Amino acid sequence: MRHPPSLFLTLCLTAAACGSPPTETGTPGDVLAPSTNRDRPPAGGAGIYGLSSPGPRRGCDQLAGARQFDFWVGQWAITNAAGNPAGASRITSELNGCAVFEFFGGGFGLSLNRYDGRADRWTQDYVDNTGFTLRLAGGLDAAGAMRMEDEVRAIPNGPALKSRFVWTPNQDGTVRQVWNFSRDGGASFLVNFNGLYAANPAYVDPPPPAPGACLNRPAQRAADGFVGTWEVRTDRGRKVGMAELTLEAASCLIVERFAGPGQFEHRAFLYFDRFVGQWFRMHADNRGGGYRLSGTVSGSTFVLTADDGNDGRPTRLTWNLDSADRATQVWETQALDGTWRISAKLVWVRVA
């Protein structure tokens, strides 16, 4: 659970990445050959949409660290440091154990957490109903607590923001979450939230928040044309799967749910960070793959990149809304010689 500090409310008024190594290449639009490495998903669009290895796979059982955050999974009543009620949260293990999802307060805040086996670290993307976002990374400490922090975000004509989180499992089954927050780039920290998660057998999802602040920020509405249900195809017409994109967290976040061949699934967050002026796309799939891309939008075209999306080499997504009922995606990986190589071209056709 988190509530953005009052600092962010004032700022509103005044003012990635982990990846997977390459395993295949192929002709754009083709379903690529099955992977020769069954434990590591292919990179680029071929991996994200399950094109390269359509056969069934196990989840993340072979990734030793993938279940480290399961102690946070549950239905919780939250109290603050004074023992007063501070909300409710539902934390679930998803995508065959490859991701942990947070659903705070009936949709006031959502987070996607995944374990990156290549880098041996956890990442979290969080978006709440005010448009406040976090992008954290870290892992377990020697005592078994999960520690994650973000990079410094320097606000133009404002402070330099940094957050550190610690989730500590207790012997009685509760979980302590402490959020330390800095306004001076990490030189000093104050406790922004100290909360205790206790199991709540009577948990019921609270009503979702009404759309609010994000609807009045034009920059955050640039991706609304992608909301809906889509059939995803290769550029040669082969059906890849179905994608459903929905507005959540009071319309501050777009969540993509994709189902493809061989029981392949992924979940993606698409959101705008108004403090740094960039769009982000974070995804996790049920084969252990995933990474975070960031970039900008010009007109109806998004160009997002991940510096280490492909075994340390950049990955680029160009996503264009061609019309109300058609969109295209071009996924590329940067080769060692600096050129971009297409890994997949996908055509999206609206169903609803």
C-alpha positions as CSV (number, residue, x, y, z in Angstrom):
1,M,0.0,0.0,0.0
2,R,1.2,3.5,-0.7
3,H,-0.2,6.9,-0.7
4,P,1.9,9.5,-2.5
5,P,3.3,12.1,-0.1
6,S,1.7,15.5,0.0
7,L,4.7,16.8,-2.0
8,F,3.2,15.1,-5.1
9,L,-0.1,16.8,-4.8
10,T,1.7,20.1,-4.8
11,L,3.8,19.2,-7.8
12,C,0.6,18.3,-9.7
13,L,-0.7,21.7,-9.2
14,T,2.6,23.5,-10.1
15,A,4.0,21.8,-12.6
16,A,14.6,-0.3,-17.6
17,A,15.1,-2.6,-17.8
18,C,15.6,-6.2,-17.8
19,G,15.6,-8.5,-20.6
20,S,16.1,-11.9,-22.2
21,P,18.9,-13.1,-24.5
22,P,18.3,-13.6,-28.2
23,T,17.6,-17.2,-29.3
24,E,16.2,-16.9,-32.8
25,T,16.0,-14.6,-35.9
26,G,13.6,-14.9,-38.8
27,T,11.7,-13.3,-41.6
28,P,9.4,-10.5,-40.4
29,G,5.9,-11.8,-40.1
30,D,6.8,-15.4,-39.9
31,V,6.3,-17.6,-36.9
32,L,9.9,-18.1,-35.9
33,A,11.5,-21.5,-35.3
34,P,11.2,-23.1,-31.8
35,S,13.8,-22.0,-29.3
36,T,16.8,-24.3,-28.7
37,N,17.0,-23.1,-25.1
38,R,13.7,-24.1,-23.4
39,D,14.6,-22.2,-20.2
40,R,15.1,-18.8,-21.7
41,P,12.5,-16.9,-23.7
42,P,13.4,-15.2,-27.0
43,A,13.7,-11.4,-27.1
44,G,11.8,-8.7,-29.0
45,G,8.2,-9.0,-30.1
46,A,8.8,-12.6,-31.0
47,G,9.3,-13.4,-27.4
48,I,6.7,-11.0,-26.0
49,Y,3.9,-12.4,-28.0
50,G,5.0,-16.1,-27.9
51,L,5.8,-16.4,-31.6
52,S,9.1,-18.1,-31.3
53,S,8.3,-21.1,-29.1
54,P,4.5,-21.8,-29.4
55,G,4.7,-25.1,-27.5
56,P,3.7,-25.3,-23.8
57,R,6.3,-24.5,-21.2
58,R,6.5,-24.7,-17.5
59,G,6.2,-21.5,-15.6
60,C,9.0,-20.1,-13.5
61,D,9.7,-23.2,-11.4
62,Q,13.2,-23.4,-12.8
63,L,14.1,-19.8,-11.8
64,A,15.4,-20.1,-8.3
65,G,14.5,-16.6,-7.3
66,A,11.0,-16.3,-8.9
67,R,9.1,-17.3,-5.7
68,Q,11.0,-15.0,-3.3
69,F,8.2,-12.5,-3.1
70,D,5.5,-15.0,-2.5
71,F,5.4,-14.1,1.2
72,W,3.6,-10.9,0.1
73,V,0.8,-12.9,-1.6
74,G,-2.5,-12.8,0.2
75,Q,-5.6,-10.8,1.1
76,W,-4.7,-8.1,3.6
77,A,-6.0,-5.5,6.0
78,I,-3.4,-2.8,6.4
79,T,-2.7,-0.6,9.5
80,N,-0.3,2.3,9.8
81,A,2.4,2.8,12.4
82,A,-0.2,4.0,14.9
83,G,-2.3,0.9,14.4
84,N,-5.1,2.7,12.6
85,P,-6.7,1.3,9.4
86,A,-4.8,2.2,6.3
87,G,-6.5,0.3,3.5
88,A,-6.8,-3.1,2.1
89,S,-4.8,-4.9,-0.5
90,R,-5.0,-8.1,-2.6
91,I,-1.6,-9.5,-3.7
92,T,-1.7,-12.5,-6.2
93,S,0.8,-14.8,-7.9
94,E,0.2,-14.7,-11.6
95,L,1.4,-16.0,-14.9
96,N,2.4,-19.5,-13.6
97,G,4.3,-18.0,-10.7
98,C,6.3,-15.6,-12.9
99,A,4.9,-12.4,-11.5
100,V,3.3,-10.9,-8.4
101,F,0.5,-8.4,-8.8
102,E,-0.7,-5.8,-6.3
103,F,-4.2,-4.5,-6.3
104,F,-4.5,-1.9,-3.6
105,G,-7.7,-0.5,-2.3
106,G,-10.0,-1.7,-5.1
107,G,-7.8,-0.2,-7.9
108,F,-6.4,2.9,-6.2
109,G,-2.9,1.5,-7.0
110,L,-1.6,-1.5,-9.0
111,S,1.8,-2.9,-9.3
112,L,3.5,-5.5,-11.5
113,N,6.4,-7.3,-9.9
114,R,8.7,-9.8,-11.7
115,Y,11.9,-11.6,-11.2
116,D,14.6,-11.2,-13.8
117,G,16.6,-14.4,-13.8
118,R,19.3,-13.1,-16.1
119,A,20.1,-10.1,-13.8
120,D,19.0,-11.9,-10.5
121,R,16.9,-9.0,-9.4
122,W,13.2,-8.0,-8.9
123,T,11.5,-5.1,-10.5
124,Q,8.3,-3.3,-9.8
125,D,6.2,-0.8,-11.7
126,Y,3.5,0.9,-9.7
127,V,0.7,3.3,-10.8
128,D,-2.0,4.9,-8.6
129,N,-5.2,6.8,-9.2
130,T,-3.4,10.2,-9.1
131,G,-0.9,9.2,-11.8
132,F,1.9,8.8,-9.3
133,T,4.3,6.1,-10.5
134,L,7.3,4.1,-9.2
135,R,9.8,2.0,-11.0
136,L,11.8,-0.1,-8.4
137,A,14.5,-2.7,-8.6
138,G,16.2,-4.8,-6.0
139,G,16.0,-8.2,-4.3
140,L,16.1,-10.2,-1.0
141,D,18.6,-9.2,1.7
142,A,20.4,-11.7,3.9
143,A,17.5,-11.6,6.5
144,G,14.9,-12.5,3.9
145,A,13.4,-9.0,3.4
146,M,12.6,-7.7,0.0
147,R,14.4,-4.4,-0.7
148,M,13.7,-2.3,-3.8
149,E,14.5,1.3,-4.7
150,D,14.1,3.6,-7.7
151,E,16.5,5.9,-9.5
152,V,16.5,9.6,-8.7
153,R,13.8,11.6,-10.5
154,A,14.9,15.3,-10.7
155,I,11.8,17.5,-11.1
156,P,12.4,20.6,-13.2
157,N,12.5,23.6,-10.8
158,G,11.7,21.1,-8.0
159,P,13.2,18.5,-5.8
160,A,15.1,15.3,-6.7
161,L,12.9,12.4,-5.6
162,K,14.0,8.9,-4.5
163,S,12.2,6.1,-2.8
164,R,13.3,3.0,-0.9
165,F,11.0,0.2,0.1
166,V,11.4,-2.8,2.5
167,W,8.9,-5.6,2.8
168,T,9.7,-7.8,5.8
169,P,7.9,-11.2,6.5
170,N,7.2,-11.7,10.2
171,Q,7.0,-15.1,12.0
172,D,3.3,-14.5,12.7
173,G,2.5,-14.3,9.0
174,T,2.2,-10.5,8.8
175,V,4.3,-8.4,6.5
176,R,5.8,-5.0,7.4
177,Q,6.2,-2.5,4.5
178,V,8.3,0.6,5.1
179,W,8.6,3.3,2.4
180,N,11.5,5.7,2.9
181,F,11.3,8.9,0.8
182,S,13.9,11.5,-0.2
183,R,13.4,15.0,-1.7
184,D,17.2,15.6,-2.0
185,G,18.2,12.8,-4.4
186,G,18.9,10.3,-1.6
187,A,21.1,12.4,0.6
188,S,18.5,12.0,3.4
189,F,15.3,10.0,3.9
190,L,12.1,10.3,5.9
191,V,9.6,7.5,6.6
192,N,6.7,8.2,4.3
193,F,4.7,5.1,5.3
194,N,5.2,2.3,7.8
195,G,2.4,-0.3,7.5
196,L,1.5,-3.8,8.7
197,Y,-0.2,-6.3,6.4
198,A,-2.3,-8.8,8.3
199,A,-4.3,-11.6,6.7
200,N,-8.0,-10.7,6.2
201,P,-10.1,-13.8,5.6
202,A,-13.2,-11.6,5.0
203,Y,-11.5,-9.5,2.4
204,V,-13.7,-8.0,-0.3
205,D,-12.4,-5.8,-3.1
206,P,-13.4,-2.2,-2.3
207,P,-15.2,-0.2,-5.0
208,P,-12.9,1.1,-7.7
209,P,-11.9,4.8,-7.6
210,A,-13.7,7.2,-9.9
211,P,-11.7,8.6,-12.8
212,G,-10.2,11.9,-11.7
213,A,-6.9,13.7,-12.1
214,C,-5.5,11.7,-15.0
215,L,-8.5,12.5,-17.2
216,N,-7.6,16.2,-17.1
217,R,-4.0,15.7,-18.3
218,P,-3.9,15.5,-22.1
219,A,-0.4,14.0,-22.1
220,Q,-1.8,10.9,-20.2
221,R,-4.5,10.4,-22.7
222,A,-2.3,9.8,-25.8
223,A,-2.7,6.0,-25.6
224,D,-6.4,5.8,-25.1
225,G,-6.9,4.7,-28.7
226,F,-5.3,1.4,-27.9
227,V,-8.0,0.6,-25.2
228,G,-10.2,-2.3,-26.4
229,T,-10.1,-5.9,-27.5
230,W,-7.8,-6.8,-30.5
231,E,-6.9,-9.8,-32.6
232,V,-3.1,-9.8,-33.0
233,R,-1.7,-11.1,-36.3
234,T,1.6,-11.2,-38.1
235,D,2.0,-8.9,-41.1
236,R,1.3,-11.9,-43.3
237,G,-2.1,-12.5,-41.6
238,R,-1.3,-15.4,-39.3
239,K,-3.3,-15.1,-36.0
240,V,-1.0,-14.7,-33.0
241,G,-3.6,-14.3,-30.2
242,M,-5.9,-11.9,-28.5
243,A,-5.1,-8.7,-26.5
244,E,-7.4,-6.9,-24.2
245,L,-6.3,-3.4,-23.0
246,T,-8.3,-1.7,-20.2
247,L,-8.1,1.6,-18.3
248,E,-7.4,1.0,-14.6
249,A,-6.3,2.9,-11.6
250,A,-8.9,5.6,-12.3
251,S,-7.8,5.8,-15.9
252,C,-4.1,6.5,-15.0
253,L,-2.9,3.1,-16.3
254,I,-3.6,0.8,-19.3
255,V,-3.3,-2.9,-18.5
256,E,-2.7,-5.3,-21.4
257,R,-3.7,-8.9,-21.1
258,F,-2.5,-11.1,-23.9
259,A,-3.2,-14.8,-24.6
260,G,-1.4,-16.6,-27.4
261,P,-0.2,-19.9,-28.7
262,G,0.7,-22.8,-26.4
263,Q,-1.1,-21.3,-23.4
264,F,1.3,-18.3,-23.6
265,E,0.2,-15.3,-21.6
266,H,1.6,-11.9,-20.8
267,R,0.6,-8.9,-18.8
268,A,1.8,-5.4,-19.5
269,F,1.5,-2.0,-17.9
270,L,1.4,1.1,-20.2
271,Y,1.6,4.4,-18.4
272,F,2.9,8.0,-18.5
273,D,5.2,9.4,-15.9
274,R,4.3,13.1,-15.8
275,F,7.4,14.0,-13.7
276,V,9.9,12.8,-16.3
277,G,7.6,13.3,-19.3
278,Q,8.0,9.7,-20.7
279,W,5.8,6.7,-21.5
280,F,6.7,3.3,-20.0
281,R,5.7,-0.2,-21.0
282,M,6.5,-3.0,-18.5
283,H,5.5,-6.6,-19.3
284,A,5.9,-10.0,-17.7
285,D,5.0,-13.4,-19.3
286,N,4.4,-16.9,-18.0
287,R,7.7,-18.2,-19.3
288,G,9.8,-15.9,-17.2
289,G,10.4,-13.2,-19.8
290,G,9.8,-9.5,-19.5
291,Y,11.4,-6.0,-19.6
292,R,10.6,-2.3,-19.4
293,L,10.6,0.0,-22.3
294,S,10.4,3.8,-22.2
295,G,10.0,6.6,-24.8
296,T,7.8,9.2,-26.2
297,V,4.7,9.6,-28.5
298,S,4.5,11.7,-31.6
299,G,1.0,12.0,-33.0
300,S,-0.4,8.4,-32.9
301,T,3.1,6.7,-32.9
302,F,4.8,5.5,-29.8
303,V,8.6,4.8,-30.0
304,L,9.8,2.9,-26.9
305,T,13.2,1.4,-26.2
306,A,14.8,-0.9,-23.6
307,D,18.6,-0.4,-23.2
308,D,19.1,-4.0,-22.1
309,G,16.0,-5.6,-23.5
310,N,18.0,-8.2,-25.5
311,D,21.0,-9.6,-23.6
312,G,22.4,-6.1,-23.1
313,R,21.5,-4.8,-26.5
314,P,18.7,-2.3,-27.0
315,T,15.2,-3.3,-28.1
316,R,12.9,-0.9,-29.9
317,L,9.1,-0.9,-30.3
318,T,7.4,1.3,-32.8
319,W,3.6,1.2,-32.1
320,N,1.3,3.1,-34.3
321,L,-2.5,3.6,-34.2
322,D,-3.2,3.5,-38.0
323,S,-6.9,4.0,-37.5
324,A,-9.6,3.5,-34.9
325,D,-9.7,-0.3,-35.8
326,R,-6.1,-1.0,-36.8
327,A,-2.7,-0.7,-35.2
328,T,0.8,-2.0,-36.0
329,Q,3.8,-2.9,-34.0
330,V,7.4,-3.2,-35.2
331,W,9.8,-4.8,-32.8
332,E,13.6,-4.4,-33.5
333,T,16.8,-5.4,-31.8
334,Q,20.0,-3.5,-32.2
335,A,22.8,-5.7,-33.6
336,L,26.4,-5.5,-32.5
337,D,27.2,-3.3,-35.5
338,G,24.6,-0.7,-34.3
339,T,22.0,-1.6,-37.0
340,W,18.4,-2.4,-36.1
341,R,17.1,-5.9,-37.0
342,I,13.3,-6.6,-37.1
343,S,12.3,-9.4,-34.9
344,A,8.5,-9.2,-35.4
345,K,5.9,-7.1,-37.3
346,L,2.4,-7.4,-35.8
347,V,-0.9,-6.1,-37.0
348,W,-3.7,-5.4,-34.5
349,V,-7.3,-5.6,-35.7
350,R,-10.0,-4.3,-33.3
351,V,-12.7,-6.7,-32.2
352,A,-14.4,-4.5,-29.6
